């Protein structure tokens, strides 16, 4: 065993984190207000602190030191000395072991105990008190890593935005019930990389998988106390480290890279859902695990008049102070690390409005947006924002800068309401079908700036949207008060599961119609994983703490007759989207351009084939609509499509609009297994709760 070191060499202030150079390790950590920072080294088991060495230098508020002969695998942490003055925003407590904000790997996990808090839990002075107990036994340890990996000829598929189809999934939930995968691999990146999982995505036609948070996260104390788990992962503990539970062995970081490489080989991009709006440390009453102990006043946004308290625009107790240059640097360094070291292809930013918040509120020209848009690495990957938070002015759909796409909840709600049969939804549906131009057609943005979705991890699944009118979140332990109360859902006659054949048929019809609407809309479609075979969460619309069969994909259902039929139908829809340019226009269409004399790029008609009038748009009880789109190809030919939508509870006859064309029926959601056939005549019946897709190609003029 090598001798225990007694001191550090000066080292360098960059890069931040622990960097192995083959001869030793350089440690560097930011703190503007610390008076001293100690590097703590631990034995391989992480149970015994074997050395405590002050970082000898501080340059530009970065504390640093170099440990010769140190190797990858070395366990470490920090202790920060400085003022414990909560009223002034400072919460230094050297009795608390701190994770490196740049740690690339964790060893062990948080073991909940009052010693993790910088103050005496239960003390009369609350967080103004001071706790002198050592937290190291209850803390995971940071690990020095070697990032080398043989990527071979791996490269991003670089799928164009207009051809992107996103599949939102959870690494663990996707494969926990896959009986054809080894038990020890289920729920891990190794299972995600399994050829059978990738084959399912390929058969559907998916071009990008968007994974719920995979950066290491905390199992929140209030959930542990109730016997529940943080399943979704929106409680980040380490921005650079993968979640240990998602690997067969917690140290096997290369499993992530293997999965990415195999997905790339299959032509599938990998997008990560990332959480840079808050950390797992919660409010001022939360534990001291990393950032709070290193420099609370720099890493977090504090109340200007009462810096003892955190600003809580996130609803989680704290808000990261991304306006601080070193905090902004940490976020950008983390993003670049995942692109450069893990080869991911993009990010979805949880509560993305937070990232654009400056002291005066949301700003599309904020430091974060400006920095990421000019970054030579990050500006080239797919960037998606969840454009809202709970702070003042927090709803910012359509207001992000060019380069960012946005989750469009207006699409979700409008399409749900139309197919539920709500009154007065014609014009709203038209806006959603055409990429929500009223929100996104500015600053030369393209239709794919709107990420269209019917369902996501947050809310009902597609099956439950058509089986439940009320949330059923009792298993969450919050007396069914959590989750959205207004879901624009419809159970079609019975709450929950039923054997009634008529109700079941109606539910399947509406699900198919909604999926057809999604894949025929301008913008970027996102499918919630499992909706392709009608996955259910038993009415739970906030399954964030359900790490069990409630959330896991029921692959037995996927193999049933109905599940397979819906999978085939979904794959057919995606294939049609890839095949037909009018379904994925590259620009917003407003009807002002003609691709042929008398043939506008986009046109709207009622079910009688008559061009829509203001009166028709405002007819409250009309639940039918025709959309015609036409796109000119490079050879002068024209692709045209007709979308016939009937949200009525009875079948309706639709008439073809002028000019007459030789239409073929490519899809009828009321007859999902029917083959293509040419339309004869000028009228066609459209079933209740159904969509028809017709197409034609006009030869070069």
C-alpha positions as CSV (number, residue, x, y, z in Angstrom):
1,X,0.0,0.0,0.0
2,X,1.5,3.4,-1.0
3,X,2.4,5.8,1.9
4,X,-0.3,8.2,3.0
5,X,0.5,11.7,1.4
6,X,1.2,14.5,3.8
7,X,0.9,17.5,1.5
8,X,-0.1,18.6,-2.0
9,X,1.9,20.4,-4.7
10,X,0.4,23.7,-6.0
11,X,-1.2,22.2,-9.1
12,X,-3.3,24.3,-11.5
13,X,-6.7,26.1,-11.3
14,X,-7.9,24.4,-14.4
15,X,-9.6,22.3,-15.4
16,X,-12.0,22.1,-12.5
17,X,-12.6,18.8,-10.9
18,X,-10.1,15.9,-10.5
19,X,-7.9,15.4,-13.5
20,X,-5.5,12.4,-13.9
21,X,-2.5,13.1,-16.1
22,X,-0.8,9.7,-15.8
23,X,1.5,10.8,-13.1
24,X,-0.9,12.1,-10.5
25,X,-4.2,14.0,-10.1
26,X,-4.9,17.7,-10.1
27,X,-7.8,18.9,-7.9
28,X,-9.5,22.2,-8.5
29,X,-12.7,23.5,-7.0
30,X,-14.4,26.9,-7.1
31,X,-15.4,28.8,-4.0
32,X,-15.5,32.6,-3.8
33,X,-16.1,32.8,-0.1
34,X,-14.2,29.9,1.5
35,X,-11.3,30.6,3.7
36,X,-9.7,27.1,3.3
37,X,-10.6,23.9,1.5
38,X,-9.3,20.5,2.5
39,X,-9.0,17.5,0.2
40,X,-10.0,14.4,2.0
41,X,-8.8,11.0,0.8
42,X,-10.5,7.7,1.6
43,X,-9.6,4.0,1.6
44,X,-11.0,1.9,-1.3
45,X,-14.1,1.0,0.7
46,X,-14.9,4.6,1.3
47,X,-15.2,4.0,5.1
48,X,-12.0,5.5,6.4
49,X,-10.6,8.9,5.8
50,X,-6.8,8.3,5.4
51,X,-5.7,11.9,4.8
52,X,-6.9,15.5,5.0
53,X,-4.8,17.9,3.0
54,X,-5.4,21.6,2.6
55,X,-5.5,22.7,-1.1
56,X,-2.4,24.9,-1.1
57,X,-3.3,27.5,-3.7
58,X,-6.3,29.7,-4.6
59,X,-6.2,31.4,-8.0
60,X,-9.1,33.5,-9.2
61,X,-11.4,32.0,-6.5
62,X,-10.4,28.4,-7.6
63,X,-8.7,26.3,-4.9
64,X,-6.3,23.8,-6.3
65,X,-3.6,21.2,-5.5
66,X,-1.7,18.3,-7.2
67,X,-1.3,14.8,-5.7
68,X,1.6,12.9,-7.2
69,X,1.2,9.2,-7.8
70,X,-2.6,9.3,-7.3
71,X,-4.5,7.0,-9.6
72,X,-8.0,6.6,-11.1
73,X,-10.2,4.9,-8.5
74,X,-9.0,7.2,-5.7
75,X,-11.9,8.2,-3.5
76,X,-12.1,11.7,-2.2
77,X,-14.2,14.6,-1.0
78,X,-13.8,18.2,0.2
79,X,-14.3,20.1,3.4
80,X,-14.8,23.8,3.2
81,X,-13.9,26.3,6.0
82,X,-15.4,29.7,6.2
83,X,-18.1,31.7,7.9
84,X,-21.3,30.0,9.0
85,X,-23.6,33.0,8.7
86,X,-26.9,31.9,7.2
87,X,-28.3,35.5,7.5
88,X,-25.6,36.5,5.1
89,X,-26.0,33.5,2.8
90,X,-22.9,31.6,4.1
91,X,-23.2,28.0,5.3
92,X,-19.7,26.7,5.6
93,X,-19.2,23.7,7.9
94,X,-16.0,21.7,7.7
95,X,-17.6,18.9,9.6
96,X,-19.6,18.1,6.4
97,X,-17.9,16.1,3.7
98,X,-18.7,17.6,0.3
99,X,-18.9,16.0,-3.2
100,X,-16.9,17.6,-5.9
101,X,-19.3,19.5,-8.1
102,X,-17.3,18.1,-11.1
103,X,-17.2,14.5,-9.8
104,X,-17.4,12.0,-12.7
105,X,-18.3,9.0,-10.6
106,X,-19.7,8.2,-7.2
107,X,-18.9,5.5,-4.8
108,X,-21.6,4.6,-2.3
109,X,-24.8,6.4,-1.7
110,X,-26.4,8.9,0.7
111,X,-27.4,7.2,3.9
112,X,-30.0,9.5,5.4
113,X,-29.1,10.8,8.9
114,X,-29.4,14.2,10.6
115,X,-25.6,14.4,10.4
116,X,-26.0,15.4,6.7
117,X,-27.4,18.8,7.7
118,X,-25.1,21.8,8.5
119,X,-27.4,22.8,11.4
120,X,-28.8,20.8,14.3
121,X,-32.1,19.3,13.1
122,X,-34.8,20.1,15.6
123,X,-32.8,22.9,17.3
124,X,-34.8,25.9,18.5
125,X,-32.7,28.1,16.3
126,X,-33.3,25.9,13.3
127,X,-30.8,26.5,10.5
128,X,-29.1,29.2,12.5
129,X,-27.7,26.5,14.7
130,X,-24.5,24.6,13.9
131,X,-23.9,20.8,13.7
132,X,-20.4,19.5,14.5
133,X,-20.9,15.9,13.7
134,X,-18.9,14.4,10.8
135,X,-21.1,13.5,7.8
136,X,-18.5,11.4,6.0
137,X,-19.9,8.0,7.0
138,X,-23.3,8.9,5.5
139,X,-21.9,10.4,2.3
140,X,-21.0,8.9,-1.0
141,X,-17.5,9.7,-2.2
142,X,-16.2,11.2,-5.4
143,X,-14.0,9.0,-7.6
144,X,-11.0,9.9,-9.8
145,X,-11.7,8.5,-13.2
146,X,-9.9,7.7,-16.5
147,X,-12.2,8.9,-19.3
148,X,-10.5,6.9,-22.0
149,X,-12.7,4.7,-24.2
150,X,-12.3,3.2,-27.7
151,X,-15.1,4.7,-29.7
152,X,-14.0,3.3,-33.0
153,X,-15.8,4.9,-35.9
154,X,-18.8,6.1,-33.8
155,X,-20.5,9.2,-35.0
156,X,-23.7,11.0,-34.4
157,X,-26.5,10.0,-36.8
158,X,-27.2,13.8,-37.2
159,X,-30.8,13.2,-38.0
160,X,-32.3,16.5,-39.5
161,X,-34.9,18.1,-37.3
162,X,-37.7,17.6,-39.9
163,X,-37.1,13.9,-39.9
164,X,-36.8,13.6,-36.1
165,X,-39.2,11.4,-34.2
166,X,-38.5,11.3,-30.4
167,X,-39.3,8.5,-28.0
168,X,-39.3,9.5,-24.4
169,X,-38.3,6.7,-22.0
170,X,-36.8,5.8,-18.7
171,X,-33.6,3.7,-18.6
172,X,-34.9,1.6,-15.7
173,X,-38.6,1.4,-16.5
174,X,-38.0,0.5,-20.2
175,X,-36.5,-2.9,-19.4
176,X,-37.3,-4.0,-15.9
177,X,-40.0,-6.3,-17.1
178,X,-38.2,-7.7,-20.2
179,X,-38.0,-11.4,-19.4
180,X,-35.7,-12.0,-22.4
181,X,-33.0,-9.9,-20.7
182,X,-30.8,-11.2,-17.9
183,X,-32.2,-10.2,-14.5
184,X,-29.0,-8.5,-13.3
185,X,-29.0,-6.3,-16.5
186,X,-32.6,-5.2,-16.4
187,X,-33.1,-1.5,-15.8
188,X,-29.5,-0.6,-16.8
189,X,-27.7,0.9,-19.8
190,X,-26.6,-2.7,-20.6
191,X,-30.3,-3.6,-21.2
192,X,-30.8,-0.4,-23.2
193,X,-28.0,-1.5,-25.5
194,X,-29.6,-5.0,-25.9
195,X,-30.3,-5.7,-29.6
196,X,-33.9,-6.6,-28.8
197,X,-34.6,-3.2,-27.3
198,X,-32.9,-1.4,-30.1
199,X,-34.8,-3.5,-32.7
200,X,-38.1,-2.4,-31.2
201,X,-37.2,1.2,-31.6
202,X,-36.0,0.6,-35.2
203,X,-39.2,-1.3,-36.1
204,X,-41.2,1.7,-34.9
205,X,-39.1,4.1,-36.9
206,X,-37.8,6.1,-33.9
207,X,-34.9,8.4,-34.7
208,X,-34.1,9.7,-31.2
209,X,-34.5,8.3,-27.7
210,X,-35.0,11.0,-25.0
211,X,-34.0,9.5,-21.6
212,X,-35.3,10.8,-18.3
213,X,-32.5,12.0,-16.0
214,X,-29.4,9.8,-16.0
215,X,-27.1,12.1,-14.1
216,X,-26.7,10.8,-10.5
217,X,-29.6,11.9,-8.3
218,X,-30.7,11.7,-4.7
219,X,-33.3,9.5,-3.1
220,X,-35.2,12.2,-1.3
221,X,-35.6,11.7,2.5
222,X,-39.3,12.2,2.5
223,X,-39.8,9.5,-0.1
224,X,-37.5,7.0,1.7
225,X,-39.4,7.6,4.9
226,X,-42.6,6.6,3.1
227,X,-41.0,3.5,1.5
228,X,-41.0,5.1,-1.9
229,X,-38.2,6.0,-4.4
230,X,-37.3,8.9,-6.6
231,X,-38.0,7.2,-9.9
232,X,-37.9,10.1,-12.4
233,X,-34.6,11.4,-11.1
234,X,-35.2,15.2,-11.1
235,X,-33.1,15.7,-8.0
236,X,-29.5,16.0,-9.2
237,X,-26.6,15.0,-6.9
238,X,-23.8,15.1,-9.5
239,X,-24.0,16.8,-12.9
240,X,-21.1,14.9,-14.5
241,X,-21.6,11.4,-13.1
242,X,-24.1,8.8,-14.4
243,X,-26.6,7.4,-12.0
244,X,-25.0,4.3,-10.4
245,X,-28.3,2.3,-10.3
246,X,-28.4,2.4,-14.1
247,X,-25.3,0.3,-14.4
248,X,-24.8,-3.4,-13.7
249,X,-21.9,-2.4,-11.4
250,X,-21.8,1.1,-10.2
251,X,-18.3,1.6,-11.4
252,X,-19.0,0.4,-15.0
253,X,-19.4,3.9,-16.6
254,X,-18.5,2.5,-20.0
255,X,-21.9,0.8,-20.1
256,X,-23.3,4.2,-20.9
257,X,-20.9,4.7,-23.8
258,X,-21.5,1.2,-25.2
259,X,-25.3,1.9,-25.2
260,X,-24.8,5.2,-27.0
261,X,-22.5,3.6,-29.5
262,X,-25.0,0.8,-30.3
263,X,-27.9,3.2,-30.6
264,X,-25.8,5.3,-33.0
265,X,-25.0,2.2,-35.0
266,X,-28.8,1.7,-35.4
267,X,-29.3,5.3,-36.5
268,X,-30.8,6.5,-33.3
269,X,-29.8,9.6,-31.5
270,X,-29.6,9.9,-27.7
271,X,-31.0,13.0,-26.0
272,X,-30.7,13.5,-22.2
273,X,-33.3,15.1,-20.0
274,X,-31.1,17.3,-17.7
275,X,-31.8,19.3,-14.6
276,X,-29.7,22.4,-14.2
277,X,-32.4,24.6,-12.6
278,X,-32.0,23.2,-9.1
279,X,-30.0,20.7,-7.1
280,X,-31.0,17.9,-4.6
281,X,-30.0,20.1,-1.6
282,X,-33.4,21.7,-1.4
283,X,-34.2,24.8,0.6
284,X,-32.1,26.3,3.4
285,X,-33.5,23.6,5.5
286,X,-32.0,20.9,3.3
287,X,-28.8,18.8,3.7
288,X,-25.3,20.0,3.0
289,X,-23.9,17.6,0.3
290,X,-21.9,19.7,-2.1
291,X,-22.7,23.2,-3.5
292,X,-24.2,24.5,-0.3
293,X,-21.2,23.7,1.7
294,X,-18.7,25.0,-0.9
295,X,-20.3,28.4,-1.5
296,X,-24.0,28.7,-0.9
297,X,-24.0,32.4,-1.8
298,X,-22.5,31.8,-5.2
299,X,-24.2,28.6,-6.4
300,X,-27.8,29.5,-5.4
301,X,-30.1,32.4,-6.0
302,X,-30.9,33.9,-2.6
303,X,-33.5,36.4,-1.5
304,X,-32.0,39.8,-2.0
305,X,-33.3,41.2,1.3
306,X,-33.1,37.9,3.2
307,X,-30.1,35.9,1.9
308,X,-30.8,33.3,4.6
309,X,-33.6,32.0,2.3
310,X,-33.4,30.6,-1.2
311,X,-35.4,31.9,-4.1
312,X,-37.7,29.0,-5.1
313,X,-38.8,29.5,-8.7
314,X,-38.5,25.7,-9.3
315,X,-40.8,24.4,-6.6
316,X,-38.0,22.3,-5.2
317,X,-36.7,24.7,-2.6
318,X,-33.7,26.2,-4.4
319,X,-32.8,27.7,-7.8
320,X,-29.3,27.5,-9.3
321,X,-27.7,30.9,-9.8
322,X,-26.8,30.5,-13.4
323,X,-26.1,34.2,-13.7
324,X,-22.9,33.6,-11.8
325,X,-20.1,33.0,-14.3
326,X,-18.6,30.1,-12.4
327,X,-22.0,28.4,-12.0
328,X,-22.7,29.0,-15.7
329,X,-19.3,27.5,-16.5
330,X,-20.2,24.4,-14.4
331,X,-23.4,23.9,-16.4
332,X,-21.7,24.4,-19.8
333,X,-18.7,22.2,-18.8
334,X,-21.2,19.5,-17.7
335,X,-23.1,19.7,-21.0
336,X,-19.9,19.5,-23.1
337,X,-18.6,16.6,-21.0
338,X,-21.7,14.5,-21.9
339,X,-21.3,15.4,-25.6
340,X,-17.6,14.9,-25.8
341,X,-17.1,11.9,-23.4
342,X,-20.5,10.2,-23.8
343,X,-21.3,11.3,-27.4
344,X,-24.9,12.2,-26.6
345,X,-26.7,14.1,-29.3
346,X,-28.8,16.6,-27.4
347,X,-30.5,17.7,-24.3
348,X,-34.0,18.5,-23.0
349,X,-33.7,21.1,-20.2
350,X,-36.1,20.6,-17.3
351,X,-37.8,23.9,-16.3
352,X,-35.8,25.6,-19.1
353,X,-37.2,29.1,-18.3
354,X,-35.0,29.1,-15.2
355,X,-31.9,28.9,-17.4
356,X,-33.0,32.2,-19.1
357,X,-33.7,34.0,-15.8
358,X,-31.6,37.1,-15.1
359,X,-32.2,39.4,-12.1
360,X,-35.0,41.1,-14.0
361,X,-36.7,38.0,-15.1
362,X,-36.7,35.7,-18.1
363,X,-34.6,37.0,-21.0
364,X,-34.1,35.1,-24.3
365,X,-30.8,36.9,-24.5
366,X,-29.6,35.7,-21.1
367,X,-26.1,34.7,-20.4
368,X,-26.9,31.0,-20.6
369,X,-28.7,31.2,-24.0
370,X,-25.9,33.5,-25.5
371,X,-23.2,31.2,-24.2
372,X,-24.7,28.0,-25.5
373,X,-25.7,29.4,-28.9
374,X,-22.1,30.4,-29.6
375,X,-20.5,27.3,-28.1
376,X,-18.7,25.3,-30.9
377,X,-19.7,22.0,-29.3
378,X,-23.1,22.7,-27.8
379,X,-24.6,24.8,-30.6
380,X,-24.4,21.7,-32.9
381,X,-26.5,19.3,-30.8
382,X,-30.3,19.2,-30.4
383,X,-31.5,21.6,-27.7
384,X,-35.0,21.3,-26.3
385,X,-36.5,23.4,-23.4
386,X,-39.3,22.8,-21.1
387,X,-40.4,26.4,-21.4
388,X,-42.0,27.1,-18.0
389,X,-41.3,27.3,-14.3
390,X,-43.4,28.4,-11.3
391,X,-41.7,31.8,-10.8
392,X,-43.0,35.2,-11.9
393,X,-43.5,35.3,-15.7
394,X,-42.5,31.6,-15.8
395,X,-44.6,30.6,-18.8
396,X,-42.5,31.2,-21.9
397,X,-43.7,28.9,-24.6
398,X,-42.5,30.3,-28.0
399,X,-40.2,32.9,-26.4
400,X,-36.9,31.0,-26.5
401,X,-34.2,32.1,-28.9
402,X,-33.3,30.4,-32.2
403,X,-31.4,27.2,-31.8
404,X,-33.9,25.9,-29.1
405,X,-36.9,23.7,-29.6
406,X,-39.6,23.8,-27.0
407,X,-42.1,21.4,-25.4
408,X,-45.5,22.7,-26.6
409,X,-48.2,22.1,-24.0
410,X,-50.6,24.1,-26.1
411,X,-50.3,21.3,-28.6
412,X,-50.9,18.7,-26.0
413,X,-54.0,20.4,-24.6
414,X,-55.5,21.5,-27.9
415,X,-55.3,18.0,-29.5
416,X,-56.6,16.4,-26.4
417,X,-59.6,18.7,-26.2
418,X,-60.4,18.3,-29.9
419,X,-60.5,14.5,-29.7
420,X,-62.4,14.6,-26.4
421,X,-65.1,16.4,-28.4
422,X,-64.9,19.8,-26.8
423,X,-66.8,22.7,-28.5
424,X,-65.0,25.4,-30.5
425,X,-61.7,23.6,-31.1
426,X,-61.5,23.8,-34.9
427,X,-59.2,26.8,-35.1
428,X,-57.1,25.7,-32.3
429,X,-56.5,22.3,-33.8
430,X,-55.6,24.0,-37.1
431,X,-52.9,26.0,-35.3
432,X,-51.5,22.9,-33.7
433,X,-51.4,20.9,-37.0
434,X,-49.4,23.7,-38.6
435,X,-46.6,23.9,-36.0
436,X,-48.2,26.5,-33.7
437,X,-47.0,29.3,-36.0
438,X,-48.5,32.0,-33.8
439,X,-46.1,30.9,-31.1
440,X,-42.9,29.9,-33.0
441,X,-42.9,31.7,-36.4
442,X,-40.5,34.4,-35.5
443,X,-36.8,35.1,-35.8
444,X,-36.6,32.6,-38.7
445,X,-37.4,29.7,-36.5
446,X,-38.7,26.5,-38.2
447,X,-41.7,24.4,-37.4
448,X,-39.6,21.8,-35.6
449,X,-39.1,24.5,-32.8
450,X,-42.4,23.1,-31.6
451,X,-42.0,19.7,-29.9
452,X,-45.5,18.2,-30.2
453,X,-46.6,15.6,-27.7
454,X,-49.8,14.1,-26.6
455,X,-48.4,12.6,-23.4
456,X,-45.1,12.6,-21.5
457,X,-43.7,11.1,-18.3
458,X,-45.5,13.9,-16.4
459,X,-49.2,13.0,-16.7
460,X,-51.4,10.3,-18.0
461,X,-50.2,7.8,-20.6
462,X,-52.2,7.7,-23.9
463,X,-54.1,4.7,-22.6
464,X,-55.0,6.3,-19.3
465,X,-55.9,9.6,-21.0
466,X,-58.7,7.6,-22.6
467,X,-59.6,5.5,-19.6
468,X,-59.6,7.9,-16.6
469,X,-61.2,11.2,-16.0
470,X,-59.7,11.6,-12.6
471,X,-56.2,11.1,-11.3
472,X,-55.6,8.1,-9.1
473,X,-52.4,8.9,-7.3
474,X,-53.2,7.3,-3.9
475,X,-50.0,5.2,-4.0
476,X,-47.9,8.3,-3.9
477,X,-48.9,8.9,-0.3
478,X,-50.1,12.4,-0.8
479,X,-53.9,11.7,-0.4
480,X,-54.3,12.0,-4.2
481,X,-53.6,15.7,-4.0
482,X,-50.5,15.7,-6.2
483,X,-50.4,15.7,-10.0
484,X,-52.5,17.6,-12.5
485,X,-56.2,17.9,-11.7
486,X,-57.4,18.9,-15.2
487,X,-56.0,16.5,-17.9
488,X,-58.5,17.0,-20.7
489,X,-59.1,13.3,-20.5
490,X,-62.2,11.2,-21.2
491,X,-63.0,7.7,-19.9
492,X,-65.7,7.2,-22.6
493,X,-68.2,5.7,-20.2
494,X,-66.4,3.9,-17.4
495,X,-63.6,5.0,-15.1
496,X,-60.6,2.7,-15.5
497,X,-60.4,-0.8,-17.0
498,X,-63.5,-2.3,-18.5
499,X,-64.5,-5.4,-20.5
500,X,-67.3,-3.4,-22.3
501,X,-66.5,-4.0,-26.0
502,X,-68.0,-0.7,-27.2
503,X,-66.1,1.4,-24.7
504,X,-62.8,-0.5,-25.5
505,X,-63.4,0.0,-29.2
506,X,-64.0,3.8,-28.8
507,X,-60.9,4.1,-26.7
508,X,-58.8,2.4,-29.3
509,X,-60.3,4.6,-32.0
510,X,-59.5,7.8,-30.2
511,X,-55.9,6.6,-29.4
512,X,-55.3,5.9,-33.1
513,X,-56.8,9.2,-34.1
514,X,-54.6,11.1,-31.6
515,X,-51.5,9.3,-32.8
516,X,-52.3,10.0,-36.4
517,X,-52.8,13.7,-35.6
518,X,-49.4,13.8,-33.8
519,X,-47.5,12.2,-36.7
520,X,-49.3,14.3,-39.3
521,X,-48.5,17.6,-37.6
522,X,-45.8,20.1,-38.5
523,X,-43.2,20.2,-35.8
524,X,-41.2,17.6,-34.0
525,X,-43.3,14.6,-32.7
526,X,-42.5,13.1,-29.4
527,X,-44.0,9.8,-28.4
528,X,-44.2,8.7,-24.8
529,X,-42.5,5.3,-24.5
530,X,-45.1,2.6,-24.2
531,X,-47.9,4.5,-25.8
532,X,-47.3,2.4,-28.9
533,X,-48.8,-0.6,-27.1
534,X,-51.2,1.3,-24.7
535,X,-49.1,1.2,-21.6
536,X,-51.1,2.0,-18.4
537,X,-50.1,3.5,-15.1
538,X,-53.4,2.6,-13.6
539,X,-54.6,6.2,-13.6
540,X,-51.5,7.6,-11.8
541,X,-50.6,10.9,-13.5
542,X,-47.6,11.7,-11.3
543,X,-45.7,8.5,-11.1
544,X,-42.4,10.2,-10.0
545,X,-42.1,7.9,-7.0
546,X,-43.4,4.7,-8.5
547,X,-40.3,2.6,-9.2
548,X,-42.4,-0.5,-9.7
549,X,-44.9,-2.1,-12.1
550,X,-47.0,1.1,-12.1
551,X,-44.2,2.8,-14.2
552,X,-42.3,-0.1,-15.8
553,X,-43.2,-1.1,-19.3
554,X,-45.4,-4.1,-19.4
555,X,-43.9,-6.0,-22.3
556,X,-46.4,-8.8,-21.9
557,X,-49.1,-6.3,-22.9
558,X,-46.9,-5.3,-25.9
559,X,-46.9,-8.9,-27.1
560,X,-50.7,-9.3,-26.8
561,X,-52.9,-9.0,-29.9
562,X,-54.0,-5.4,-29.2
563,X,-50.5,-4.3,-28.2
564,X,-49.0,-5.7,-31.3
565,X,-51.7,-4.1,-33.5
566,X,-51.1,-0.7,-32.0
567,X,-47.4,-1.1,-32.4
568,X,-47.9,-1.9,-36.1
569,X,-50.2,1.0,-36.5
570,X,-47.7,3.4,-34.9
571,X,-44.9,2.2,-37.0
572,X,-47.0,2.7,-40.1
573,X,-47.7,6.2,-39.1
574,X,-44.1,7.0,-38.5
575,X,-43.2,5.4,-41.9
576,X,-45.8,7.6,-43.6
577,X,-44.3,10.7,-41.9
578,X,-40.8,9.8,-43.2
579,X,-42.2,9.1,-46.7
580,X,-44.5,12.1,-47.2
581,X,-42.8,15.6,-47.2
582,X,-46.2,17.5,-46.6
583,X,-46.5,15.9,-43.2
584,X,-43.2,17.4,-42.1
585,X,-42.9,20.8,-43.8
586,X,-39.5,22.5,-43.4
587,X,-41.1,26.0,-43.2
588,X,-44.3,27.4,-41.7
589,X,-47.1,27.4,-44.2
590,X,-49.7,30.2,-44.4
591,X,-51.4,29.6,-47.7
592,X,-49.9,32.6,-49.3
593,X,-47.8,30.6,-51.8
594,X,-48.9,28.4,-54.7
595,X,-47.0,25.3,-55.7
596,X,-49.1,25.0,-58.9
597,X,-51.6,27.5,-60.2
598,X,-54.7,27.2,-58.0
599,X,-52.9,24.9,-55.6
600,X,-51.8,26.6,-52.4
601,X,-49.2,25.2,-50.1
602,X,-51.8,24.8,-47.4
603,X,-55.6,25.1,-47.5
604,X,-58.5,24.3,-45.1
605,X,-61.9,23.0,-45.9
606,X,-65.0,21.8,-44.1
607,X,-66.3,18.2,-44.5
608,X,-68.2,19.3,-47.6
609,X,-65.0,20.3,-49.4
610,X,-65.8,24.0,-49.1
611,X,-63.0,26.4,-48.2
612,X,-63.2,27.5,-44.6
613,X,-64.9,30.9,-43.9
614,X,-64.6,32.9,-40.7
615,X,-68.1,31.7,-39.8
616,X,-67.0,28.0,-40.3
617,X,-63.9,28.5,-38.1
618,X,-66.1,29.8,-35.3
619,X,-68.8,27.2,-35.6
620,X,-68.7,25.9,-32.0
621,X,-70.2,22.5,-32.5
622,X,-68.3,21.6,-35.7
623,X,-65.9,18.6,-35.0
624,X,-64.7,17.9,-38.6
625,X,-61.9,19.4,-40.6
626,X,-60.0,18.9,-43.8
627,X,-56.3,20.0,-44.2
628,X,-54.6,19.9,-47.6
629,X,-50.9,20.5,-47.9
630,X,-48.7,20.5,-51.0
631,X,-44.9,20.4,-51.4
632,X,-42.9,20.9,-54.6
633,X,-40.0,18.5,-55.1
634,X,-36.7,19.3,-56.9
635,X,-37.8,17.6,-60.1
636,X,-40.9,19.8,-60.3
637,X,-43.3,17.1,-59.1
638,X,-45.7,17.9,-56.3
639,X,-46.6,15.8,-53.3
640,X,-50.0,16.6,-51.8
641,X,-51.8,15.1,-48.8
642,X,-55.3,15.4,-47.4
643,X,-56.0,14.9,-43.7
644,X,-59.7,14.3,-42.9
645,X,-60.5,14.6,-39.2
646,X,-63.7,13.6,-37.5
647,X,-64.0,14.0,-33.8
648,X,-67.7,13.4,-33.8
649,X,-69.3,10.4,-32.2
650,X,-70.9,9.4,-35.5
651,X,-69.4,8.6,-38.9
652,X,-69.5,11.5,-41.4
653,X,-69.3,11.7,-45.2
654,X,-66.5,14.0,-46.4
655,X,-66.3,15.5,-49.9
656,X,-63.0,16.1,-51.8
657,X,-62.1,19.8,-52.3
658,X,-61.3,21.2,-55.7
659,X,-59.3,20.9,-57.8
660,X,-60.0,17.2,-58.4
661,X,-57.0,14.9,-57.9
662,X,-56.3,11.2,-58.1
663,X,-56.2,10.5,-54.4
664,X,-55.1,7.3,-52.7
665,X,-56.2,6.4,-49.2
666,X,-53.0,5.6,-47.2
667,X,-54.4,5.4,-43.7
668,X,-57.8,5.0,-42.1
669,X,-57.6,4.9,-38.3
670,X,-61.0,3.2,-38.2
671,X,-59.6,0.4,-40.3
672,X,-55.9,0.3,-39.1
673,X,-55.0,-2.9,-40.9
674,X,-56.5,-1.9,-44.3
675,X,-54.2,-1.7,-47.3
676,X,-53.8,1.4,-49.4
677,X,-56.5,1.9,-52.1
678,X,-57.4,4.5,-54.7
679,X,-60.3,6.7,-54.0
680,X,-63.1,6.4,-56.5
681,X,-65.6,9.2,-56.6
682,X,-65.6,12.6,-54.7
683,X,-66.8,11.5,-51.3
684,X,-65.7,9.1,-48.6
685,X,-67.0,8.1,-45.2
686,X,-64.9,8.9,-42.1
687,X,-65.6,6.9,-39.0
688,X,-66.4,8.3,-35.6
689,X,-63.3,9.5,-33.8
690,X,-61.2,8.8,-36.8
691,X,-58.7,10.3,-39.3
692,X,-58.1,9.5,-42.9
693,X,-54.9,10.3,-44.7
694,X,-54.9,10.6,-48.5
695,X,-52.0,11.4,-50.8
696,X,-51.2,12.0,-54.4
697,X,-48.2,12.9,-56.5
698,X,-48.6,15.3,-59.4
699,X,-46.0,14.9,-62.2
700,X,-43.7,17.8,-63.2
701,X,-45.7,20.5,-65.1
